[in-house]
Structure formats: structure tokens, C-alpha cells
């Protein structure tokens, strides 16, 4: 991460502090496609700031991503919720993708929760179900890191945080998330390849953010919402509108789950 990228994240964090009145955040969340309604379960009120008004952020370009940073007080903890993200397929490069989590870390968040919509490659992971990401396969061909920046990814997705999530819902399944560049969906042959590689889920986000968060020293948890069966496994064509609709339909279930998980993640001040 170059000085310019550090500077942009620090400046955006300072702008957030000024706009929200919060000096330091405990947990930051990035809401993926269809997850927006679930964010309402995290708490009412709070200050909302269009991310395009903050240094380094781009206007939202994908349906289902509103481009808003919401500051929420939950119990004794301050949450920073990004309603939407920048995707690699938008063409702005990995630094733009990672800017949100870098800003969150600069704003004090030591825990980052990433959510996404994903296709299922595993018959046990059914449409509408949330899945904890246990590991990932980065097939984007990109990294948010530059130069001789060597970051250990042995435990990218914190085992401690996953255990806390399972306290909220012991039935939560875990899976390996494969990240593709997109924006096209995968071919049936590519899905067969991913299954042979050990992937359970496939999507177009999350991994570059997770790498950047680990570089910043934050602990990471990721939750996928299964919104479709991957190409060639159901006999049906794939549709982004269907992904969004499944997310909206599942919000009533995943919202309370997300709130319960975050309540356990957030530190208590005494």
C-alpha cells in the first residue's frame, strides 16, 4: 500500500469522524448485493454519508449498492456500515476495491465483517442460506498489495470470529469462497473446475477486501448469502435481478442473525 493510498484512507477516515462525530469505530461491515435490508437490523438512526463525498470513494455503479456509509450506535459499540462496495469488474483497479476497508481500519475498526451474494457449488448450501467463509481462492488475478508487502493469509478469516458467529447460530455452515473477476457469470465448465479445486461458493467480491483488511491488522469475518445455484447445476440461466430478489426475500432472516453476530463481536467498554 503506497503512501498515497494510506493518505487517502486516513483522509476519508478523518472526514467520516467530522461528519459522524464518532472518533473511533469498533466494527465495520460491508454489505453486499441484497444485504442492504439486513443492515437495518443493526440499529436505527445514525448518520448517513454518501461515500462519493469522501476522499477516494467512487459513485455506486451496480444495482443493489447504494454507496452510503452509515454510522450506527449498537449498545456500547460504534458500527461503520458500508451499504455497497466497488467491484473489480467496474474497471477502477484493486486499490479502489480495497479503499472502503482501509478507510474503516484507519477509522479504528479492528474487526471487519464482509458480506456478499454467492452462487452455491455445494448441494448442502441451499438458496437463501447464510454461509460463513472459512477460506478463499483468489482467481481474480489481482491483489490490493503493492511492492514487497508480504501478508500471511493462513487464517484470513478468523477462527475466533467464526466461533463467535456460531454462538449466534450453531447451524451456520462454512465454505470456501472462490472469487472471479466478473462481471459475467461463470460457465458450467468453470464451475466444474471450481468444484474440483475445493470451492463451495463463487462470487465477484470480498477477497481483495479481506486481504487489505489483514494487511491493516484487522480481524476478518465473511458471510455469504446463497442467492443462486451455480451455472450448469440447476438447468436454469443466471440473472442478477434474481440475486437481488433472493437477498431481499432473505433479509428478514439474515438481518437478525447479522445483528446477533455483531452484538457478540463488538467489544464492551467498561
BASEZA-834261 format. One record per residue (C-alpha): x, y, z; residue number from 1; residue in one letter. Coordinates in Angstrom, 2 decimals, always signed. Layout:
+---------+---------+---------+-----+------+
|    east |   north |      up |  nr | rest |
+---------+---------+---------+-----+------+
|       X |       Y |       Z | NUM |    A |
...
+---------+---------+---------+-----+------+
REM end
This chain:
+---------+---------+---------+-----+------+
|    east |   north |      up |  nr | rest |
+---------+---------+---------+-----+------+
|   +0.00 |   +0.00 |   +0.00 |   1 |    X |
|   +1.63 |   +3.23 |   -1.11 |   2 |    X |
|   +1.80 |   +6.45 |   +0.87 |   3 |    X |
|   -0.89 |   +7.94 |   -1.39 |   4 |    X |
|   -3.27 |   +5.10 |   -0.56 |   5 |    X |
|   -2.51 |   +5.39 |   +3.14 |   6 |    X |
|   -3.10 |   +9.12 |   +2.90 |   7 |    X |
|   -6.41 |   +8.74 |   +1.04 |   8 |    X |
|   -7.74 |   +6.23 |   +3.59 |   9 |    X |
|   -6.62 |   +8.38 |   +6.52 |  10 |    X |
|   -8.22 |  +11.46 |   +4.97 |  11 |    X |
|  -11.50 |   +9.65 |   +4.31 |  12 |    X |
|  -11.49 |   +8.38 |   +7.91 |  13 |    X |
|  -10.96 |  +11.92 |   +9.20 |  14 |    X |
|  -13.85 |  +13.13 |   +7.04 |  15 |    X |
|  -16.05 |  +10.39 |   +8.49 |  16 |    X |
|  -15.15 |  +11.45 |  +12.01 |  17 |    X |
|  -16.06 |  +15.02 |  +11.19 |  18 |    X |
|  -19.37 |  +14.09 |   +9.56 |  19 |    X |
|  -20.49 |  +11.48 |  +12.10 |  20 |    X |
|  -18.98 |  +12.73 |  +15.34 |  21 |    X |
|  -17.53 |   +9.28 |  +16.06 |  22 |    X |
|  -13.83 |   +9.27 |  +16.94 |  23 |    X |
|  -13.24 |   +5.53 |  +16.56 |  24 |    X |
|  -15.29 |   +2.60 |  +15.30 |  25 |    X |
|  -15.35 |   -0.88 |  +16.79 |  26 |    X |
|  -16.69 |   -2.94 |  +13.87 |  27 |    X |
|  -17.06 |   -2.14 |  +10.18 |  28 |    X |
|  -19.38 |   -4.01 |   +7.85 |  29 |    X |
|  -19.52 |   -4.09 |   +4.06 |  30 |    X |
|  -22.97 |   -5.00 |   +2.77 |  31 |    X |
|  -23.01 |   -6.98 |   -0.47 |  32 |    X |
|  -25.69 |   -7.46 |   -3.11 |  33 |    X |
|  -29.08 |   -7.99 |   -1.48 |  34 |    X |
|  -27.75 |   -7.44 |   +2.04 |  35 |    X |
|  -28.88 |   -3.79 |   +2.31 |  36 |    X |
|  -32.20 |   -4.51 |   +4.09 |  37 |    X |
|  -30.35 |   -6.66 |   +6.64 |  38 |    X |
|  -28.35 |   -3.62 |   +7.71 |  39 |    X |
|  -31.49 |   -2.09 |   +9.20 |  40 |    X |
|  -31.45 |   -4.78 |  +11.90 |  41 |    X |
|  -28.13 |   -3.45 |  +13.21 |  42 |    X |
|  -29.76 |   -0.40 |  +14.75 |  43 |    X |
|  -31.96 |   +2.57 |  +13.95 |  44 |    X |
|  -30.89 |   +6.14 |  +13.36 |  45 |    X |
|  -27.29 |   +7.14 |  +12.94 |  46 |    X |
|  -25.65 |   +9.46 |  +10.46 |  47 |    X |
|  -25.50 |   +8.56 |   +6.78 |  48 |    X |
|  -22.84 |   +9.94 |   +4.45 |  49 |    X |
|  -22.74 |   +9.37 |   +0.67 |  50 |    X |
|  -19.40 |   +7.67 |   +0.13 |  51 |    X |
|  -18.88 |   +9.64 |   -3.09 |  52 |    X |
|  -18.45 |  +12.71 |   -0.82 |  53 |    X |
|  -15.48 |  +11.08 |   +0.92 |  54 |    X |
|  -11.91 |  +11.08 |   -0.38 |  55 |    X |
|  -11.07 |   +8.15 |   -2.63 |  56 |    X |
|  -14.56 |   +6.66 |   -2.99 |  57 |    X |
|  -16.31 |   +6.26 |   -6.32 |  58 |    X |
|  -20.03 |   +6.69 |   -7.08 |  59 |    X |
|  -22.00 |   +3.42 |   -6.92 |  60 |    X |
|  -22.22 |   +1.68 |  -10.29 |  61 |    X |
|  -24.04 |   -1.59 |   -9.51 |  62 |    X |
|  -27.71 |   -2.09 |   -8.70 |  63 |    X |
|  -28.16 |   -3.11 |   -5.08 |  64 |    X |
|  -25.22 |   -0.99 |   -3.88 |  65 |    X |
|  -26.34 |   +2.42 |   -2.64 |  66 |    X |
|  -22.94 |   +3.97 |   -1.94 |  67 |    X |
|  -23.64 |   +5.09 |   +1.61 |  68 |    X |
|  -21.63 |   +4.93 |   +4.84 |  69 |    X |
|  -23.91 |   +4.61 |   +7.88 |  70 |    X |
|  -22.74 |   +5.25 |  +11.42 |  71 |    X |
|  -24.73 |   +3.16 |  +13.91 |  72 |    X |
|  -24.58 |   +3.03 |  +17.69 |  73 |    X |
|  -25.33 |   -0.51 |  +18.88 |  74 |    X |
|  -25.28 |   -0.93 |  +22.64 |  75 |    X |
|  -21.95 |   +0.47 |  +23.73 |  76 |    X |
|  -20.32 |   -0.02 |  +20.33 |  77 |    X |
|  -19.99 |   +2.10 |  +17.20 |  78 |    X |
|  -20.52 |   +0.39 |  +13.87 |  79 |    X |
|  -19.50 |   +1.68 |  +10.46 |  80 |    X |
|  -21.73 |   +0.15 |   +7.78 |  81 |    X |
|  -20.92 |   +0.49 |   +4.09 |  82 |    X |
|  -24.09 |   -0.02 |   +2.05 |  83 |    X |
|  -22.40 |   -1.17 |   -1.12 |  84 |    X |
|  -18.88 |   -1.66 |   -2.46 |  85 |    X |
|  -16.73 |   -1.13 |   -5.53 |  86 |    X |
|  -16.16 |   -4.28 |   -7.58 |  87 |    X |
|  -13.06 |   -5.15 |   -9.56 |  88 |    X |
|  -15.11 |   -5.59 |  -12.74 |  89 |    X |
|  -16.00 |   -1.89 |  -12.67 |  90 |    X |
|  -12.51 |   -1.27 |  -14.00 |  91 |    X |
|  -11.04 |   +1.02 |  -11.33 |  92 |    X |
|   -8.45 |   -1.43 |  -10.06 |  93 |    X |
|   -7.85 |   -3.28 |   -6.78 |  94 |    X |
|   -6.98 |   -0.13 |   -4.81 |  95 |    X |
|  -10.49 |   +1.25 |   -5.36 |  96 |    X |
|  -11.94 |   -2.10 |   -4.26 |  97 |    X |
|   -9.91 |   -2.08 |   -1.04 |  98 |    X |
|  -10.41 |   +1.60 |   -0.17 |  99 |    X |
|  -13.51 |   +1.04 |   +1.98 | 100 |    X |
|  -11.91 |   -1.45 |   +4.36 | 101 |    X |
|   -8.72 |   +0.59 |   +4.50 | 102 |    X |
|  -10.78 |   +3.63 |   +5.47 | 103 |    X |
|  -12.60 |   +1.57 |   +8.10 | 104 |    X |
|   -9.31 |   +0.39 |   +9.59 | 105 |    X |
|   -8.00 |   +3.97 |   +9.58 | 106 |    X |
|  -11.20 |   +4.96 |  +11.41 | 107 |    X |
|  -10.34 |   +2.50 |  +14.20 | 108 |    X |
|  -12.28 |   -0.63 |  +13.21 | 109 |    X |
|  -10.28 |   -3.67 |  +14.31 | 110 |    X |
|  -12.96 |   -6.10 |  +13.13 | 111 |    X |
|  -14.21 |   -6.16 |   +9.53 | 112 |    X |
|  -17.34 |   -8.10 |   +8.52 | 113 |    X |
|  -17.70 |   -8.67 |   +4.78 | 114 |    X |
|  -20.97 |   -9.88 |   +3.27 | 115 |    X |
|  -21.73 |  -10.98 |   -0.26 | 116 |    X |
|  -24.14 |  -12.76 |   -2.54 | 117 |    X |
|  -22.77 |  -16.05 |   -3.82 | 118 |    X |
|  -23.61 |  -18.94 |   -6.05 | 119 |    X |
|  -23.59 |  -22.39 |   -4.49 | 120 |    X |
|  -21.42 |  -25.18 |   -5.83 | 121 |    X |
|  -22.27 |  -27.43 |   -2.87 | 122 |    X |
|  -25.72 |  -29.09 |   -2.78 | 123 |    X |
|  -25.71 |  -28.78 |   +1.03 | 124 |    X |
|  -25.63 |  -24.97 |   +0.74 | 125 |    X |
|  -29.13 |  -24.10 |   -0.39 | 126 |    X |
|  -30.51 |  -20.88 |   -1.83 | 127 |    X |
|  -31.41 |  -18.39 |   +0.90 | 128 |    X |
|  -28.95 |  -19.74 |   +3.45 | 129 |    X |
|  -26.10 |  -17.75 |   +5.05 | 130 |    X |
|  -22.66 |  -19.39 |   +4.99 | 131 |    X |
|  -19.50 |  -18.46 |   +6.89 | 132 |    X |
|  -16.47 |  -18.12 |   +4.64 | 133 |    X |
|  -13.70 |  -20.30 |   +6.06 | 134 |    X |
|  -11.17 |  -19.65 |   +3.30 | 135 |    X |
|  -10.98 |  -18.31 |   -0.23 | 136 |    X |
|   -9.50 |  -18.96 |   -3.66 | 137 |    X |
|   -8.48 |  -15.74 |   -5.39 | 138 |    X |
|   -8.96 |  -16.21 |   -9.13 | 139 |    X |
|   -9.22 |  -12.51 |   -9.96 | 140 |    X |
|   -5.55 |  -12.31 |  -10.89 | 141 |    X |
|   -5.26 |   -9.21 |   -8.70 | 142 |    X |
|   -4.08 |   -8.13 |   -5.24 | 143 |    X |
|   -4.59 |   -4.86 |   -3.36 | 144 |    X |
|   -0.98 |   -5.11 |   -2.12 | 145 |    X |
|   +1.91 |   -3.47 |   -3.92 | 146 |    X |
|   +5.67 |   -3.88 |   -3.69 | 147 |    X |
|   +7.33 |   -6.11 |   -1.13 | 148 |    X |
|   +4.26 |   -6.30 |   +1.10 | 149 |    X |
|   +4.09 |   -9.85 |   +2.39 | 150 |    X |
|   +0.93 |  -10.62 |   +4.36 | 151 |    X |
|   +0.26 |  -14.02 |   +5.95 | 152 |    X |
|   -3.14 |  -15.31 |   +4.80 | 153 |    X |
|   -3.01 |  -18.61 |   +6.69 | 154 |    X |
|   -6.00 |  -17.51 |   +8.73 | 155 |    X |
|   -7.57 |  -14.81 |   +6.60 | 156 |    X |
|  -10.99 |  -15.44 |   +8.12 | 157 |    X |
|  -10.59 |  -15.51 |  +11.87 | 158 |    X |
|  -11.39 |  -18.84 |  +13.52 | 159 |    X |
|  -12.20 |  -16.91 |  +16.70 | 160 |    X |
|  -14.75 |  -14.74 |  +14.91 | 161 |    X |
|  -16.29 |  -17.74 |  +13.16 | 162 |    X |
|  -16.69 |  -19.44 |  +16.53 | 163 |    X |
|  -18.43 |  -16.32 |  +17.85 | 164 |    X |
|  -20.77 |  -16.35 |  +14.84 | 165 |    X |
|  -21.66 |  -19.96 |  +15.56 | 166 |    X |
|  -22.64 |  -18.95 |  +19.08 | 167 |    X |
|  -25.33 |  -16.82 |  +17.42 | 168 |    X |
|  -26.37 |  -19.65 |  +15.11 | 169 |    X |
|  -24.86 |  -23.10 |  +15.72 | 170 |    X |
|  -26.34 |  -24.30 |  +12.42 | 171 |    X |
|  -24.21 |  -21.94 |  +10.31 | 172 |    X |
|  -22.37 |  -23.85 |   +7.63 | 173 |    X |
|  -18.85 |  -22.97 |   +6.47 | 174 |    X |
|  -17.45 |  -23.00 |   +2.97 | 175 |    X |
|  -14.60 |  -21.97 |   +0.66 | 176 |    X |
|  -15.37 |  -18.90 |   -1.46 | 177 |    X |
|  -13.92 |  -18.62 |   -4.96 | 178 |    X |
|  -13.61 |  -15.08 |   -6.31 | 179 |    X |
|  -13.88 |  -14.47 |  -10.04 | 180 |    X |
|  -13.34 |  -11.13 |  -11.76 | 181 |    X |
|  -16.76 |  -10.94 |  -13.49 | 182 |    X |
|  -18.98 |   -9.22 |  -14.44 | 183 |    X |
|  -20.10 |  -12.22 |  -16.47 | 184 |    X |
|  -21.29 |  -15.28 |  -14.60 | 185 |    X |
|  -19.23 |  -18.44 |  -14.83 | 186 |    X |
|  -19.59 |  -21.15 |  -17.48 | 187 |    X |
|  -20.62 |  -24.67 |  -16.46 | 188 |    X |
|  -17.06 |  -25.83 |  -17.26 | 189 |    X |
|  -15.63 |  -23.18 |  -14.95 | 190 |    X |
|  -18.00 |  -24.28 |  -12.21 | 191 |    X |
|  -16.81 |  -27.87 |  -12.60 | 192 |    X |
|  -13.22 |  -26.58 |  -12.32 | 193 |    X |
|  -14.04 |  -24.65 |   -9.15 | 194 |    X |
|  -15.69 |  -27.69 |   -7.57 | 195 |    X |
|  -12.60 |  -29.76 |   -8.36 | 196 |    X |
|  -10.47 |  -27.06 |   -6.68 | 197 |    X |
|  -12.50 |  -27.34 |   -3.47 | 198 |    X |
|  -14.74 |  -24.29 |   -3.72 | 199 |    X |
|  -18.22 |  -24.32 |   -2.19 | 200 |    X |
|  -19.25 |  -20.79 |   -3.19 | 201 |    X |
|  -18.48 |  -18.44 |   -6.06 | 202 |    X |
|  -18.78 |  -14.68 |   -6.34 | 203 |    X |
|  -17.15 |  -11.47 |   -7.57 | 204 |    X |
|  -16.07 |   -9.66 |   -4.40 | 205 |    X |
|  -14.74 |   -9.99 |   -0.84 | 206 |    X |
|  -11.26 |  -11.47 |   -1.27 | 207 |    X |
|   -9.38 |   -8.28 |   -2.14 | 208 |    X |
|  -11.07 |   -6.51 |   +0.77 | 209 |    X |
|  -10.16 |   -9.37 |   +3.10 | 210 |    X |
|   -6.50 |   -9.20 |   +2.02 | 211 |    X |
|   -6.40 |   -5.43 |   +2.56 | 212 |    X |
|   -8.04 |   -5.78 |   +5.96 | 213 |    X |
|   -5.47 |   -8.35 |   +7.03 | 214 |    X |
|   -2.69 |   -6.08 |   +5.80 | 215 |    X |
|   -4.13 |   -3.36 |   +8.07 | 216 |    X |
|   -4.11 |   -5.75 |  +11.03 | 217 |    X |
|   -7.88 |   -6.15 |  +11.29 | 218 |    X |
|   -9.63 |   -9.43 |  +12.06 | 219 |    X |
|  -11.97 |  -10.55 |   +9.28 | 220 |    X |
|  -15.24 |  -12.44 |   +9.14 | 221 |    X |
|  -17.19 |  -13.01 |   +5.93 | 222 |    X |
|  -20.77 |  -14.14 |   +5.41 | 223 |    X |
|  -22.12 |  -15.26 |   +2.05 | 224 |    X |
|  -25.82 |  -15.38 |   +1.28 | 225 |    X |
|  -26.52 |  -18.13 |   -1.24 | 226 |    X |
|  -28.64 |  -16.44 |   -3.88 | 227 |    X |
|  -28.46 |  -18.96 |   -6.71 | 228 |    X |
|  -27.20 |  -22.37 |   -7.73 | 229 |    X |
|  -24.08 |  -22.00 |   -9.86 | 230 |    X |
|  -24.12 |  -22.32 |  -13.63 | 231 |    X |
|  -24.86 |  -25.74 |  -15.05 | 232 |    X |
|  -26.04 |  -27.21 |  -11.73 | 233 |    X |
|  -29.71 |  -26.22 |  -11.90 | 234 |    X |
|  -30.55 |  -26.16 |  -15.59 | 235 |    X |
|  -31.63 |  -22.51 |  -15.29 | 236 |    X |
|  -29.97 |  -19.32 |  -16.63 | 237 |    X |
|  -28.43 |  -16.89 |  -14.11 | 238 |    X |
|  -29.81 |  -13.39 |  -13.57 | 239 |    X |
|  -28.52 |  -10.51 |  -11.39 | 240 |    X |
|  -32.11 |   -9.45 |  -10.66 | 241 |    X |
|  -32.73 |  -12.90 |   -9.19 | 242 |    X |
|  -29.68 |  -12.44 |   -6.96 | 243 |    X |
|  -31.05 |   -9.15 |   -5.63 | 244 |    X |
|  -34.55 |  -10.55 |   -5.18 | 245 |    X |
|  -33.27 |  -13.51 |   -3.17 | 246 |    X |
|  -31.32 |  -11.13 |   -0.96 | 247 |    X |
|  -34.40 |   -9.01 |   -0.32 | 248 |    X |
|  -36.52 |  -12.08 |   +0.40 | 249 |    X |
|  -33.94 |  -13.41 |   +2.86 | 250 |    X |
|  -33.38 |  -10.10 |   +4.67 | 251 |    X |
|  -35.92 |  -10.94 |   +7.35 | 252 |    X |
|  -33.83 |  -13.97 |   +8.31 | 253 |    X |
|  -30.24 |  -12.78 |   +7.85 | 254 |    X |
|  -30.82 |   -9.33 |   +9.41 | 255 |    X |
|  -31.42 |  -10.60 |  +12.95 | 256 |    X |
|  -28.61 |  -13.14 |  +12.51 | 257 |    X |
|  -26.20 |  -10.40 |  +11.46 | 258 |    X |
|  -27.27 |   -8.21 |  +14.40 | 259 |    X |
|  -26.80 |  -11.10 |  +16.83 | 260 |    X |
|  -23.34 |  -11.86 |  +15.43 | 261 |    X |
|  -22.25 |   -8.21 |  +15.57 | 262 |    X |
|  -23.51 |   -7.87 |  +19.14 | 263 |    X |
|  -21.12 |  -10.66 |  +20.11 | 264 |    X |
|  -18.23 |   -9.24 |  +18.07 | 265 |    X |
|  -18.34 |   -5.67 |  +19.35 | 266 |    X |
|  -16.16 |   -5.00 |  +22.39 | 267 |    X |
|  -17.72 |   -3.64 |  +25.55 | 268 |    X |
|  -16.36 |   -0.53 |  +27.13 | 269 |    X |
|  -16.25 |   -0.61 |  +30.89 | 270 |    X |
+---------+---------+---------+-----+------+
REM end
